[in-house]
Amino acid sequence: MVTAAGLITAKVVKVDKALDLALLKAEGIFMALPVIPSRGVRLGVTAATVGLAENVNYALKSSFLLGFLESVPEVAAKLREPNTQQRKFEDVVKSVEQATVLVLVY
């Protein structure tokens, strides 16, 4: 994976081809991005999504992502209620930039 901090080696933990998801395990300490259940989002509330590069639009309901993550016991044990405190949009963007990686497969 290529990050703002440089190259990081990662191992594939789980793949769901139908959802086009993969869970990768990288060495290090990283800040997790909150995943809010999509069923709780109301009309007019600001929401941000993280997608693929080059104007490819792709979205996945958080319920599918949470179900995928909960199916891995060591990850499910670490999931907790999201922090729903109000954050400035600019702060959210910075968090996403720091958490975004380019995955190189070869």
Backbone hydrogen bonds, N-H to C=O, Kabsch-Sander energy under -0.5 kcal/mol:
donor,donor_aa,acceptor,acceptor_aa,energy
2,V,102,L,-2.8
3,T,1,M,-0.6
3,T,6,G,-2.4
6,G,3,T,-1.2
8,I,1,M,-2.6
11,K,25,K,-2.3
13,V,23,L,-3.4
14,K,23,L,-1.2
16,D,21,L,-2.7
20,D,16,D,-1.0
21,L,16,D,-2.1
23,L,14,K,-2.9
24,L,22,A,-0.6
25,K,11,K,-2.9
26,A,24,L,-0.6
27,E,9,T,-0.9
30,F,28,G,-0.5
36,I,34,P,-0.6
40,G,37,P,-1.8
41,V,38,S,-1.4
45,V,42,R,-2.0
51,G,49,T,-0.5
52,L,56,V,-0.5
56,V,53,A,-0.9
57,N,55,N,-0.7
58,Y,56,V,-0.6
64,F,61,K,-1.2
65,L,61,K,-1.5
66,L,62,S,-3.4
67,G,63,S,-2.0
68,F,64,F,-2.2
69,L,65,L,-2.7
70,E,66,L,-2.7
71,S,67,G,-0.9
71,S,68,F,-0.6
72,V,69,L,-1.5
75,V,72,V,-1.3
76,A,72,V,-3.0
77,A,73,P,-1.9
78,K,75,V,-1.3
79,L,75,V,-1.0
79,L,76,A,-0.5
84,T,82,P,-0.8
91,D,88,K,-0.5
92,V,88,K,-1.8
93,V,89,F,-2.4
94,K,90,E,-2.0
95,S,91,D,-2.1
96,V,92,V,-2.4
97,E,93,V,-2.6
98,Q,94,K,-2.1
99,A,95,S,-1.4
100,T,96,V,-1.2
102,L,2,V,-2.1
103,V,101,V,-0.6
104,L,102,L,-0.6
105,V,103,V,-0.6
106,Y,104,L,-0.5
